[in-house]
Amino acid sequence: MLILVGIAWLLDAGGVEVPWRAILPGALIAVGLAGVFRGRQHALMVVGIALMLVLSLAVAADWDLDVPLGGGVGDRTERPSAPADLTEYELGVGNLQVDLRQLQVPPGTTVVEARVGIGELEVEVPGGVSVEAVAKSGLGEVQVLGEQEGGFATRVATTSEAGGDRRLRLDLRVGLGQVRVER
């Protein structure tokens, strides 16, 4: 099972589209087949029950299981200063901080996308700029400019008007963990 996940991870890192939604059900099937061929083993039963619970939670919460495994592991801070510096920020596991306070936001709408598989995503937005944010967590907590939700399939969509014609549109997702947006 671990070998298959490792192969899928390598393929994903190599640019091959991997159907991550199939990993949990595939792992559960692999554990069941191992139990059939190896006989009744308590360790396999424990692993199978754990996988079943995680899969049940994922289905119940309707998670987007496209976890950015290619995004790396650890803590990272991004501080873009110009719109050309913006990219889609991804982190597999860890804490990602996107500090937009020094970003020179041009007139119109500037889109910022960030995803974390497991961990924390913190975005700091500049003053004097309108913010339109949609933040989601499969399992965890979302705090956006004073609004807070927690639990399964958490979503906060809010707008903070600052006047003027400069606007940030934030698209933020965490599979398991916390999303915070602060001014």
DOBARO-693431 format. One record per residue (C-alpha): residue in three letters; y, x, z; residue number from 1. Coordinates in nm, 2 decimals. Example, Ala and Ser with C-alpha at 12.3 -4.5 7.8 and 13.67 -1.06 7.14 Angstrom:
REM DOBARO-693431
<rec kero="Ala" py="-0.45" px="1.23" pz="0.78" kemi="1"/>
<rec kero="Ser" py="-0.11" px="1.37" pz="0.71" kemi="2"/>
***
This chain:
REM DOBARO-693431
<rec kero="Met" py="0.00" px="0.00" pz="0.00" kemi="1"/>
<rec kero="Leu" py="0.24" px="0.28" pz="0.09" kemi="2"/>
<rec kero="Ile" py="0.15" px="0.46" pz="-0.23" kemi="3"/>
<rec kero="Leu" py="0.24" px="0.16" pz="-0.44" kemi="4"/>
<rec kero="Val" py="0.57" px="0.12" pz="-0.26" kemi="5"/>
<rec kero="Gly" py="0.64" px="0.49" pz="-0.31" kemi="6"/>
<rec kero="Ile" py="0.56" px="0.46" pz="-0.68" kemi="7"/>
<rec kero="Ala" py="0.79" px="0.15" pz="-0.71" kemi="8"/>
<rec kero="Trp" py="1.07" px="0.34" pz="-0.53" kemi="9"/>
<rec kero="Leu" py="1.04" px="0.63" pz="-0.78" kemi="10"/>
<rec kero="Leu" py="1.04" px="0.40" pz="-1.07" kemi="11"/>
<rec kero="Asp" py="1.35" px="0.23" pz="-0.94" kemi="12"/>
<rec kero="Ala" py="1.52" px="0.56" pz="-0.88" kemi="13"/>
<rec kero="Gly" py="1.43" px="0.65" pz="-1.24" kemi="14"/>
<rec kero="Gly" py="1.61" px="0.35" pz="-1.38" kemi="15"/>
<rec kero="Val" py="1.30" px="0.13" pz="-1.44" kemi="16"/>
<rec kero="Glu" py="1.35" px="-0.24" pz="-1.33" kemi="17"/>
<rec kero="Val" py="1.12" px="-0.30" pz="-1.04" kemi="18"/>
<rec kero="Pro" py="1.06" px="-0.66" pz="-0.93" kemi="19"/>
<rec kero="Trp" py="1.12" px="-0.60" pz="-0.55" kemi="20"/>
<rec kero="Arg" py="1.06" px="-0.97" pz="-0.48" kemi="21"/>
<rec kero="Ala" py="0.69" px="-0.91" pz="-0.55" kemi="22"/>
<rec kero="Ile" py="0.65" px="-0.62" pz="-0.31" kemi="23"/>
<rec kero="Leu" py="0.60" px="-0.83" pz="0.01" kemi="24"/>
<rec kero="Pro" py="0.35" px="-1.07" pz="-0.14" kemi="25"/>
<rec kero="Gly" py="0.17" px="-0.78" pz="-0.32" kemi="26"/>
<rec kero="Ala" py="0.15" px="-0.59" pz="0.01" kemi="27"/>
<rec kero="Leu" py="0.00" px="-0.90" pz="0.18" kemi="28"/>
<rec kero="Ile" py="-0.25" px="-0.94" pz="-0.10" kemi="29"/>
<rec kero="Ala" py="-0.35" px="-0.57" pz="-0.07" kemi="30"/>
<rec kero="Val" py="-0.40" px="-0.60" pz="0.30" kemi="31"/>
<rec kero="Gly" py="-0.62" px="-0.91" pz="0.25" kemi="32"/>
<rec kero="Leu" py="-0.83" px="-0.74" pz="-0.01" kemi="33"/>
<rec kero="Ala" py="-0.87" px="-0.43" pz="0.21" kemi="34"/>
<rec kero="Gly" py="-0.99" px="-0.66" pz="0.48" kemi="35"/>
<rec kero="Val" py="-1.25" px="-0.82" pz="0.25" kemi="36"/>
<rec kero="Phe" py="-1.39" px="-0.49" pz="0.13" kemi="37"/>
<rec kero="Arg" py="-1.37" px="-0.30" pz="0.47" kemi="38"/>
<rec kero="Gly" py="-1.48" px="-0.58" pz="0.69" kemi="39"/>
<rec kero="Arg" py="-1.30" px="-0.73" pz="0.99" kemi="40"/>
<rec kero="Gln" py="-1.06" px="-0.47" pz="1.13" kemi="41"/>
<rec kero="His" py="-0.80" px="-0.55" pz="1.39" kemi="42"/>
<rec kero="Ala" py="-0.54" px="-0.31" pz="1.26" kemi="43"/>
<rec kero="Leu" py="-0.55" px="-0.48" pz="0.92" kemi="44"/>
<rec kero="Met" py="-0.51" px="-0.82" pz="1.09" kemi="45"/>
<rec kero="Val" py="-0.21" px="-0.70" pz="1.28" kemi="46"/>
<rec kero="Val" py="-0.05" px="-0.56" pz="0.96" kemi="47"/>
<rec kero="Gly" py="-0.13" px="-0.87" pz="0.77" kemi="48"/>
<rec kero="Ile" py="0.02" px="-1.10" pz="1.04" kemi="49"/>
<rec kero="Ala" py="0.34" px="-0.88" pz="1.05" kemi="50"/>
<rec kero="Leu" py="0.37" px="-0.89" pz="0.67" kemi="51"/>
<rec kero="Met" py="0.31" px="-1.27" pz="0.67" kemi="52"/>
<rec kero="Leu" py="0.59" px="-1.32" pz="0.93" kemi="53"/>
<rec kero="Val" py="0.84" px="-1.10" pz="0.73" kemi="54"/>
<rec kero="Leu" py="0.75" px="-1.28" pz="0.41" kemi="55"/>
<rec kero="Ser" py="0.79" px="-1.62" pz="0.57" kemi="56"/>
<rec kero="Leu" py="1.13" px="-1.52" pz="0.71" kemi="57"/>
<rec kero="Ala" py="1.23" px="-1.39" pz="0.37" kemi="58"/>
<rec kero="Val" py="1.13" px="-1.71" pz="0.19" kemi="59"/>
<rec kero="Ala" py="1.28" px="-1.94" pz="0.46" kemi="60"/>
<rec kero="Ala" py="1.61" px="-1.75" pz="0.45" kemi="61"/>
<rec kero="Asp" py="1.60" px="-1.73" pz="0.07" kemi="62"/>
<rec kero="Trp" py="1.69" px="-1.36" pz="0.08" kemi="63"/>
<rec kero="Asp" py="1.78" px="-1.17" pz="-0.22" kemi="64"/>
<rec kero="Leu" py="1.51" px="-0.90" pz="-0.17" kemi="65"/>
<rec kero="Asp" py="1.67" px="-0.68" pz="-0.43" kemi="66"/>
<rec kero="Val" py="1.73" px="-0.42" pz="-0.16" kemi="67"/>
<rec kero="Pro" py="1.92" px="-0.12" pz="-0.29" kemi="68"/>
<rec kero="Leu" py="1.65" px="0.14" pz="-0.21" kemi="69"/>
<rec kero="Gly" py="1.80" px="0.39" pz="-0.46" kemi="70"/>
<rec kero="Gly" py="2.13" px="0.39" pz="-0.26" kemi="71"/>
<rec kero="Gly" py="2.01" px="0.65" pz="-0.01" kemi="72"/>
<rec kero="Val" py="1.97" px="0.66" pz="0.37" kemi="73"/>
<rec kero="Gly" py="2.22" px="0.76" pz="0.64" kemi="74"/>
<rec kero="Asp" py="2.59" px="0.70" pz="0.71" kemi="75"/>
<rec kero="Arg" py="2.85" px="0.71" pz="0.44" kemi="76"/>
<rec kero="Thr" py="3.22" px="0.65" pz="0.42" kemi="77"/>
<rec kero="Glu" py="3.40" px="0.57" pz="0.09" kemi="78"/>
<rec kero="Arg" py="3.78" px="0.59" pz="0.06" kemi="79"/>
<rec kero="Pro" py="3.89" px="0.51" pz="-0.30" kemi="80"/>
<rec kero="Ser" py="4.26" px="0.55" pz="-0.36" kemi="81"/>
<rec kero="Ala" py="4.28" px="0.42" pz="-0.72" kemi="82"/>
<rec kero="Pro" py="4.11" px="0.14" pz="-0.91" kemi="83"/>
<rec kero="Ala" py="3.94" px="0.40" pz="-1.13" kemi="84"/>
<rec kero="Asp" py="3.77" px="0.53" pz="-0.81" kemi="85"/>
<rec kero="Leu" py="3.60" px="0.20" pz="-0.75" kemi="86"/>
<rec kero="Thr" py="3.23" px="0.16" pz="-0.81" kemi="87"/>
<rec kero="Glu" py="2.95" px="-0.07" pz="-0.69" kemi="88"/>
<rec kero="Tyr" py="2.87" px="0.08" pz="-0.35" kemi="89"/>
<rec kero="Glu" py="2.51" px="0.08" pz="-0.24" kemi="90"/>
<rec kero="Leu" py="2.32" px="0.21" pz="0.05" kemi="91"/>
<rec kero="Gly" py="1.95" px="0.16" pz="0.12" kemi="92"/>
<rec kero="Val" py="1.94" px="0.21" pz="0.50" kemi="93"/>
<rec kero="Gly" py="2.23" px="0.30" pz="0.73" kemi="94"/>
<rec kero="Asn" py="2.60" px="0.24" pz="0.78" kemi="95"/>
<rec kero="Leu" py="2.84" px="0.21" pz="0.49" kemi="96"/>
<rec kero="Gln" py="3.21" px="0.20" pz="0.55" kemi="97"/>
<rec kero="Val" py="3.44" px="0.12" pz="0.25" kemi="98"/>
<rec kero="Asp" py="3.80" px="0.20" pz="0.35" kemi="99"/>
<rec kero="Leu" py="4.04" px="0.03" pz="0.10" kemi="100"/>
<rec kero="Arg" py="4.35" px="0.08" pz="0.31" kemi="101"/>
<rec kero="Gln" py="4.48" px="0.36" pz="0.08" kemi="102"/>
<rec kero="Leu" py="4.37" px="0.18" pz="-0.24" kemi="103"/>
<rec kero="Gln" py="4.67" px="0.13" pz="-0.48" kemi="104"/>
<rec kero="Val" py="4.58" px="-0.23" pz="-0.57" kemi="105"/>
<rec kero="Pro" py="4.73" px="-0.32" pz="-0.91" kemi="106"/>
<rec kero="Pro" py="4.87" px="-0.67" pz="-1.00" kemi="107"/>
<rec kero="Gly" py="4.59" px="-0.91" pz="-1.07" kemi="108"/>
<rec kero="Thr" py="4.24" px="-0.93" pz="-0.92" kemi="109"/>
<rec kero="Thr" py="4.05" px="-0.61" pz="-0.83" kemi="110"/>
<rec kero="Val" py="3.68" px="-0.66" pz="-0.76" kemi="111"/>
<rec kero="Val" py="3.49" px="-0.46" pz="-0.50" kemi="112"/>
<rec kero="Glu" py="3.11" px="-0.49" pz="-0.46" kemi="113"/>
<rec kero="Ala" py="2.91" px="-0.33" pz="-0.18" kemi="114"/>
<rec kero="Arg" py="2.54" px="-0.37" pz="-0.07" kemi="115"/>
<rec kero="Val" py="2.34" px="-0.24" pz="0.21" kemi="116"/>
<rec kero="Gly" py="1.96" px="-0.30" pz="0.24" kemi="117"/>
<rec kero="Ile" py="1.93" px="-0.25" pz="0.62" kemi="118"/>
<rec kero="Gly" py="2.22" px="-0.16" pz="0.84" kemi="119"/>
<rec kero="Glu" py="2.59" px="-0.22" pz="0.86" kemi="120"/>
<rec kero="Leu" py="2.86" px="-0.27" pz="0.60" kemi="121"/>
<rec kero="Glu" py="3.22" px="-0.24" pz="0.71" kemi="122"/>
<rec kero="Val" py="3.51" px="-0.29" pz="0.48" kemi="123"/>
<rec kero="Glu" py="3.87" px="-0.23" pz="0.57" kemi="124"/>
<rec kero="Val" py="4.13" px="-0.40" pz="0.35" kemi="125"/>
<rec kero="Pro" py="4.50" px="-0.31" pz="0.31" kemi="126"/>
<rec kero="Gly" py="4.78" px="-0.52" pz="0.44" kemi="127"/>
<rec kero="Gly" py="5.01" px="-0.70" pz="0.19" kemi="128"/>
<rec kero="Val" py="4.72" px="-0.78" pz="-0.04" kemi="129"/>
<rec kero="Ser" py="4.55" px="-1.12" pz="-0.08" kemi="130"/>
<rec kero="Val" py="4.17" px="-1.11" pz="-0.01" kemi="131"/>
<rec kero="Glu" py="3.90" px="-1.34" pz="-0.14" kemi="132"/>
<rec kero="Ala" py="3.57" px="-1.25" pz="0.02" kemi="133"/>
<rec kero="Val" py="3.22" px="-1.36" pz="0.00" kemi="134"/>
<rec kero="Ala" py="2.99" px="-1.19" pz="0.25" kemi="135"/>
<rec kero="Lys" py="2.62" px="-1.25" pz="0.30" kemi="136"/>
<rec kero="Ser" py="2.35" px="-1.13" pz="0.53" kemi="137"/>
<rec kero="Gly" py="1.98" px="-1.22" pz="0.49" kemi="138"/>
<rec kero="Leu" py="1.92" px="-1.18" pz="0.86" kemi="139"/>
<rec kero="Gly" py="2.21" px="-1.07" pz="1.08" kemi="140"/>
<rec kero="Glu" py="2.58" px="-1.13" pz="1.14" kemi="141"/>
<rec kero="Val" py="2.88" px="-1.17" pz="0.91" kemi="142"/>
<rec kero="Gln" py="3.24" px="-1.12" pz="1.04" kemi="143"/>
<rec kero="Val" py="3.52" px="-1.17" pz="0.78" kemi="144"/>
<rec kero="Leu" py="3.89" px="-1.17" pz="0.88" kemi="145"/>
<rec kero="Gly" py="3.82" px="-1.36" pz="1.20" kemi="146"/>
<rec kero="Glu" py="3.55" px="-1.59" pz="1.07" kemi="147"/>
<rec kero="Gln" py="3.20" px="-1.52" pz="1.21" kemi="148"/>
<rec kero="Glu" py="2.85" px="-1.65" pz="1.14" kemi="149"/>
<rec kero="Gly" py="2.50" px="-1.52" pz="1.25" kemi="150"/>
<rec kero="Gly" py="2.14" px="-1.59" pz="1.19" kemi="151"/>
<rec kero="Phe" py="1.93" px="-1.63" pz="0.87" kemi="152"/>
<rec kero="Ala" py="2.09" px="-1.65" pz="0.53" kemi="153"/>
<rec kero="Thr" py="2.44" px="-1.61" pz="0.67" kemi="154"/>
<rec kero="Arg" py="2.73" px="-1.66" pz="0.44" kemi="155"/>
<rec kero="Val" py="3.10" px="-1.65" pz="0.49" kemi="156"/>
<rec kero="Ala" py="3.34" px="-1.72" pz="0.21" kemi="157"/>
<rec kero="Thr" py="3.71" px="-1.70" pz="0.29" kemi="158"/>
<rec kero="Thr" py="4.05" px="-1.64" pz="0.14" kemi="159"/>
<rec kero="Ser" py="4.35" px="-1.47" pz="0.31" kemi="160"/>
<rec kero="Glu" py="4.67" px="-1.51" pz="0.12" kemi="161"/>
<rec kero="Ala" py="4.93" px="-1.24" pz="0.16" kemi="162"/>
<rec kero="Gly" py="5.17" px="-1.35" pz="-0.12" kemi="163"/>
<rec kero="Gly" py="5.24" px="-1.16" pz="-0.43" kemi="164"/>
<rec kero="Asp" py="5.02" px="-1.11" pz="-0.73" kemi="165"/>
<rec kero="Arg" py="4.78" px="-0.84" pz="-0.59" kemi="166"/>
<rec kero="Arg" py="4.43" px="-0.97" pz="-0.49" kemi="167"/>
<rec kero="Leu" py="4.11" px="-0.81" pz="-0.38" kemi="168"/>
<rec kero="Arg" py="3.78" px="-0.99" pz="-0.45" kemi="169"/>
<rec kero="Leu" py="3.50" px="-0.87" pz="-0.22" kemi="170"/>
<rec kero="Asp" py="3.14" px="-0.93" pz="-0.30" kemi="171"/>
<rec kero="Leu" py="2.94" px="-0.80" pz="0.00" kemi="172"/>
<rec kero="Arg" py="2.57" px="-0.82" pz="0.09" kemi="173"/>
<rec kero="Val" py="2.34" px="-0.69" pz="0.36" kemi="174"/>
<rec kero="Gly" py="1.97" px="-0.77" pz="0.36" kemi="175"/>
<rec kero="Leu" py="1.92" px="-0.70" pz="0.73" kemi="176"/>
<rec kero="Gly" py="2.22" px="-0.62" pz="0.95" kemi="177"/>
<rec kero="Gln" py="2.59" px="-0.68" pz="0.98" kemi="178"/>
<rec kero="Val" py="2.88" px="-0.72" pz="0.74" kemi="179"/>
<rec kero="Arg" py="3.24" px="-0.68" pz="0.88" kemi="180"/>
<rec kero="Val" py="3.57" px="-0.71" pz="0.70" kemi="181"/>
<rec kero="Glu" py="3.88" px="-0.62" pz="0.89" kemi="182"/>
<rec kero="Arg" py="4.25" px="-0.58" pz="0.80" kemi="183"/>
***
